[in-house]
Amino acid sequence: MTVEERPAKSEIWQARIPAQLARDLEKDAEVLGLEGRSEIVREALTRLHRQALQERMAVEIADYYGGEQAPLPDGVAR
């Protein structure tokens, strides 16, 4: 495998955001104990990915049960 064929260990993603959102995110970072923009962006993207995974799982469950409500586990009352 050549160097060009190896997957990158990391990538740089960039986005322009409104100045007020940037200030708000800096305040949020303090509350969450995040340091620096890279850590803020990594945490935000991780949370976005987690939310998307949960949405995909919900859709898969709904598809499996044909849109009907999934049954509750044994011993759980409605």
N, C-alpha and C positions, 0 to 999 in steps of 0.2 A: 504494500500500500504506500503510495507516494504521499508527501506532505499535503498536496492539494486535495487528496481523497479523504484525509482524516477529518472527522467532524471537529469543529471548533469547540474548545472547552468553555468559551463564553462568547457572547455577542454584545454589541453596543446597540441599544435602541434609544432613539431620541424623539422628543415631542415638544412642540412649543405649547405653553399653557399661559392663560391670562395671569398677569402680575398678581392680582388679588388671590387667585387660587394658590399661587406659589407661596405667598405670605401665610395663607391659611394652612397649607401643608407643613410649613416650617413650624408653626405653632402646634399642629397635630403631632409632628415628630417629637417635639419636646415631651408631650404628654405620654407618648408611646415609648419613649426612650430610644428613639432612632437617631443615629448620627449621620448627617450628610445626605446629600441628594441621592446618591447611589443606593443607600440603604432604604430611603423612602420609596424610591422607584421599585426596588426589588420586593419590598413588602407589599406594595400596592399590586404589583403584577402577580405575586404569589396568591394574594387574596382574590384577585380577579379569576385566576386559574382555578382555585378551590371552588368558587361560586359556579363557574362553568361546569366543573365536574359534577357538582351536586345537581345542577339543572339537567345535565345529560342523564344522570342516574334516575331522576324523577321521571323523565320522558321514557326511559327504558322500562321502568316499572309500570307506567301507565300503558305503554304499548303491550307489555306482557299480559296485563290483565284486561286488555281490550277497552280501555277507557273506564272500566268499572273500578270501584274502590277496592284496593288491595285488602285481603282478609287480615284481621288482627291475629296475633299469635295466640296459640292455645292458652286458655286461662285468663285472657284479658277481656274484661267486659266492655261493651260499647258505652 
